[in-house]
Amino acid sequence: MLALSLGLTAALIWAVHDLLARKLSQGAALLPIILVVLGAGSVALIGPAMVWGDWAGLSGGAVRLSLAAGLAVALAIGTLYRAFSIAPARIVSPIIGSYPILSLALAAAQGRGVTASDWMSVVAVVLGIAVVSMTAPDGEAAAKAPVGPAMGWSALSACGFAATFALGQEAARQGSELPTILITRMMAFVVIGGLFVFYRGRFAGLRGNWRPICAMGAMDALALGLVTASGNLPLSEYASVASSLFGVGTILLASIFLGEKLRAVQWGGVALVFAGIGFLSAQG
């Protein structure tokens, strides 16, 4: 199934992106990194969007949906940053990783056929993500983490991701994919840029890391573009569900390249995630 394949590809790209982010963000402020990632991705999209984008076919509705999707991107990324800044991954990741349930609920609300088997598959994926995340070791400050606020920020991030994909895919259905993706990304850049100015951010901590951060921007733009472009495919919500595997993918890549060993229970969570994806593929 093409939509599911695009989502899995996006998840792998985001996993590599997050692995780089983990190495580059140690001891550095994340807001400048996010701003550069969004900016670099926008620049990378300008050429393809201008050459291959069908701007004449871009309706007013598609533009409005793209702008709304950009606000959702900024909400998802900003609240994710806030959640991870105050609490460990075992608290934050399971909540953020639950956005496939919201994506499926939105698909059902739009009248697309969502079966009981679809729900079972998505619940398996979300539970697997939760197992992998919640059994990860904590840092020393985990006991002091404000759980309530972290859960609130994480829930907002999950809503932001679900809204991003729903709005972006609908924009792609009403217009051309490349222009809608570019508008979405530039809107998110403007919003994050406003926060950067408001909090008087600085780029000083990014010295020597411009190339990998710009590469992260290109990867992020490609991954978001794949999920958005699936809006014109049957069962496009499957791409949103599959893309949620990026957190598990990051952990698997870290175990391979950084020597971070997974516990037996985490491998069980990984197996549950891929069982859910496999069952979802069979249903499609």
C-alpha positions as CSV (number, residue, x, y, z in Angstrom):
1,M,0.0,0.0,0.0
2,L,1.5,3.3,-1.2
3,A,0.2,5.5,1.6
4,L,1.6,3.2,4.3
5,S,4.9,3.0,2.4
6,L,5.2,6.8,2.3
7,G,4.5,7.0,6.0
8,L,7.1,4.4,6.8
9,T,9.7,6.2,4.6
10,A,8.9,9.4,6.4
11,A,9.3,7.7,9.8
12,L,12.8,6.4,8.8
13,I,13.8,9.9,7.6
14,W,12.6,11.5,10.8
15,A,14.4,8.8,12.8
16,V,17.7,9.8,11.2
17,H,16.8,13.5,11.7
18,D,16.1,12.9,15.4
19,L,19.3,11.0,15.8
20,L,21.3,14.0,14.5
21,A,19.2,16.3,16.7
22,R,20.1,14.3,19.8
23,K,23.8,14.7,19.0
24,L,23.6,18.4,18.1
25,S,21.3,19.6,20.8
26,Q,23.2,18.4,23.8
27,G,23.8,21.5,25.9
28,A,22.4,23.8,23.2
29,A,19.1,25.7,23.0
30,L,16.6,23.9,20.7
31,L,14.7,26.9,19.4
32,P,17.5,28.2,17.1
33,I,18.0,24.6,15.8
34,I,14.2,24.3,15.1
35,L,14.3,27.7,13.3
36,V,17.2,26.8,11.1
37,V,15.7,23.4,10.3
38,L,12.5,25.0,9.2
39,G,14.3,27.7,7.2
40,A,16.7,25.2,5.5
41,G,13.8,23.0,4.6
42,S,11.9,25.9,3.1
43,V,14.9,27.0,1.0
44,A,15.3,23.4,-0.2
45,L,11.6,23.3,-1.3
46,I,11.6,26.6,-3.2
47,G,13.3,25.3,-6.3
48,P,11.2,22.1,-6.8
49,A,8.0,24.0,-5.9
50,M,8.6,26.7,-8.4
51,V,9.7,24.3,-11.2
52,W,7.2,21.4,-10.7
53,G,4.5,22.9,-8.5
54,D,1.1,23.5,-10.1
55,W,0.6,27.1,-8.7
56,A,-2.3,27.7,-11.2
57,G,-4.2,24.9,-9.6
58,L,-3.8,26.2,-6.1
59,S,-7.2,27.1,-4.8
60,G,-7.9,29.6,-2.1
61,G,-9.1,26.8,0.1
62,A,-5.8,25.0,-0.3
63,V,-3.9,28.1,0.7
64,R,-6.0,28.6,3.8
65,L,-5.6,24.9,4.8
66,S,-1.8,25.2,4.2
67,L,-1.5,28.2,6.4
68,A,-3.5,26.4,9.1
69,A,-1.3,23.4,8.7
70,G,1.7,25.7,9.2
71,L,0.2,26.9,12.5
72,A,-0.3,23.3,13.5
73,V,3.4,22.4,12.7
74,A,4.5,25.3,14.9
75,L,2.2,24.1,17.7
76,A,3.4,20.5,17.4
77,I,7.1,21.4,17.3
78,G,7.0,24.2,19.9
79,T,5.0,22.1,22.5
80,L,7.2,19.1,21.8
81,Y,10.2,21.2,22.6
82,R,8.6,22.5,25.8
83,A,7.6,19.0,26.9
84,F,11.0,17.4,26.4
85,S,12.7,20.4,28.1
86,I,10.8,19.7,31.4
87,A,10.3,15.9,31.5
88,P,12.0,12.6,30.4
89,A,11.0,10.7,27.2
90,R,9.1,8.0,29.1
91,I,6.5,10.6,30.1
92,V,6.5,12.7,26.9
93,S,6.9,10.2,24.1
94,P,3.9,7.9,24.7
95,I,1.5,10.8,24.7
96,I,3.0,12.5,21.6
97,G,3.2,9.1,19.9
98,S,-0.6,8.6,20.4
99,Y,-1.4,11.1,17.6
100,P,-2.3,8.2,15.2
101,I,-5.4,7.6,17.2
102,L,-6.4,11.2,16.6
103,S,-5.6,10.9,12.9
104,L,-7.8,7.9,12.6
105,A,-10.6,9.7,14.5
106,L,-10.3,12.6,12.1
107,A,-10.5,10.2,9.2
108,A,-13.6,8.7,10.6
109,A,-15.2,12.1,11.2
110,Q,-14.6,12.9,7.5
111,G,-16.6,9.9,6.5
112,R,-13.8,7.7,5.4
113,G,-14.2,4.0,6.1
114,V,-12.4,3.1,9.4
115,T,-12.9,-0.5,10.5
116,A,-12.5,-2.2,13.9
117,S,-9.4,-3.8,12.5
118,D,-7.9,-0.4,11.7
119,W,-8.5,0.7,15.3
120,M,-6.9,-2.5,16.7
121,S,-3.8,-2.0,14.5
122,V,-3.4,1.6,15.5
123,V,-3.8,0.8,19.2
124,A,-1.1,-1.9,18.9
125,V,1.2,0.6,17.3
126,V,0.6,3.2,20.0
127,L,1.0,0.7,22.8
128,G,4.2,-0.5,21.3
129,I,5.5,3.0,21.1
130,A,4.5,3.5,24.8
131,V,6.3,0.3,25.9
132,V,9.5,1.3,24.1
133,S,9.5,4.8,25.5
134,M,8.3,4.1,29.1
135,T,11.0,1.4,29.6
136,A,13.8,3.7,28.5
137,P,16.2,4.7,31.4
138,D,15.6,8.1,33.0
139,G,18.1,10.8,33.7
140,E,18.9,12.0,37.3
141,A,16.4,14.8,37.0
142,A,13.4,12.6,36.1
143,A,12.1,12.3,39.6
144,K,11.8,16.1,39.8
145,A,10.0,16.5,36.5
146,P,6.6,18.3,36.6
147,V,4.5,15.5,35.3
148,G,1.2,17.4,34.9
149,P,2.5,20.3,32.8
150,A,4.7,17.8,30.7
151,M,1.6,15.7,30.0
152,G,-0.3,18.8,29.0
153,W,2.4,20.1,26.6
154,S,2.7,16.5,25.2
155,A,-1.1,16.3,24.5
156,L,-1.0,19.6,22.7
157,S,1.9,18.3,20.6
158,A,0.0,15.2,19.7
159,C,-3.0,17.3,18.6
160,G,-0.6,19.5,16.6
161,F,0.8,16.6,14.7
162,A,-2.6,15.1,14.0
163,A,-3.9,18.4,12.8
164,T,-0.8,19.0,10.7
165,F,-1.3,15.8,8.7
166,A,-5.1,16.1,8.4
167,L,-4.9,19.8,7.2
168,G,-1.9,19.2,5.0
169,Q,-3.4,16.2,3.3
170,E,-6.7,18.0,2.7
171,A,-4.7,21.0,1.3
172,A,-2.9,18.6,-1.1
173,R,-6.3,17.2,-2.2
174,Q,-7.6,20.7,-3.0
175,G,-4.4,21.9,-4.6
176,S,-0.9,21.0,-5.8
177,E,1.3,19.1,-3.3
178,L,4.6,21.1,-3.6
179,P,3.0,24.6,-3.2
180,T,0.9,23.5,-0.2
181,I,4.0,21.9,1.5
182,L,6.1,25.1,0.9
183,I,3.3,27.4,2.2
184,T,2.9,25.2,5.3
185,R,6.6,25.2,6.0
186,M,7.1,28.9,5.5
187,M,4.1,29.6,7.8
188,A,5.7,27.5,10.5
189,F,9.0,29.3,10.0
190,V,7.3,32.6,10.5
191,V,5.7,31.5,13.8
192,I,8.8,29.9,15.2
193,G,10.8,33.0,14.0
194,G,8.4,35.2,16.0
195,L,9.0,33.1,19.1
196,F,12.8,33.2,18.5
197,V,12.7,37.0,18.4
198,F,10.3,37.2,21.4
199,Y,12.6,35.1,23.6
200,R,15.7,36.9,22.2
201,G,17.2,33.7,20.8
202,R,20.8,33.5,19.6
203,F,22.6,31.4,17.0
204,A,25.9,31.4,18.8
205,G,25.6,27.8,19.9
206,L,25.3,26.5,16.3
207,R,28.8,27.3,15.2
208,G,30.4,24.4,13.3
209,N,27.0,22.6,13.0
210,W,25.4,24.5,10.2
211,R,25.8,21.8,7.6
212,P,24.2,18.9,9.6
213,I,21.4,21.2,10.8
214,C,20.6,22.3,7.2
215,A,20.7,18.6,6.2
216,M,18.2,18.0,9.0
217,G,16.0,20.7,7.5
218,A,16.0,19.0,4.1
219,M,15.2,15.6,5.7
220,D,12.3,17.1,7.7
221,A,10.9,18.8,4.6
222,L,11.1,15.6,2.7
223,A,9.4,13.5,5.4
224,L,6.6,16.0,5.9
225,G,6.2,16.2,2.1
226,L,5.8,12.5,1.8
227,V,3.0,12.4,4.4
228,T,1.3,15.4,2.9
229,A,1.5,14.1,-0.6
230,S,-0.3,10.9,0.5
231,G,-3.4,13.0,0.8
232,N,-4.3,12.1,-2.8
233,L,-3.9,8.4,-2.2
234,P,-6.5,5.9,-0.9
235,L,-6.4,5.5,2.9
236,S,-4.1,8.5,3.4
237,E,-4.5,8.3,7.1
238,Y,-2.3,5.2,7.1
239,A,0.6,7.5,6.2
240,S,0.0,9.5,9.4
241,V,-0.1,6.3,11.4
242,A,3.0,4.9,10.0
243,S,5.0,8.1,10.4
244,S,4.5,7.9,14.2
245,L,7.2,5.1,14.2
246,F,10.0,7.7,14.0
247,G,10.5,7.6,17.8
248,V,11.0,3.8,17.7
249,G,13.2,4.2,14.7
250,T,15.4,6.7,16.5
251,I,15.8,4.3,19.4
252,L,16.7,1.4,17.0
253,L,19.2,3.5,15.1
254,A,20.7,4.6,18.5
255,S,21.1,1.0,19.4
256,I,22.9,0.3,16.1
257,F,25.1,3.4,15.8
258,L,25.5,4.7,19.3
259,G,25.6,1.4,21.2
260,E,22.5,2.1,23.3
261,K,21.3,-1.4,24.1
262,L,17.5,-2.1,24.1
263,R,16.0,-4.1,27.0
264,A,14.1,-7.2,26.4
265,V,10.8,-5.5,27.1
266,Q,11.7,-2.8,24.6
267,W,12.2,-5.4,21.9
268,G,8.7,-6.6,22.8
269,G,7.4,-3.1,22.2
270,V,9.2,-2.9,18.9
271,A,7.6,-6.3,17.9
272,L,4.2,-5.0,18.9
273,V,4.6,-1.8,16.8
274,F,5.6,-3.7,13.6
275,A,2.9,-6.3,14.2
276,G,0.4,-3.4,14.2
277,I,1.8,-2.0,11.0
278,G,1.8,-5.4,9.4
279,F,-1.8,-6.0,10.3
280,L,-2.7,-2.5,9.1
281,S,-1.0,-3.3,5.7
282,A,-2.9,-6.6,5.5
283,Q,-6.2,-4.8,6.1
284,G,-5.4,-2.2,3.4
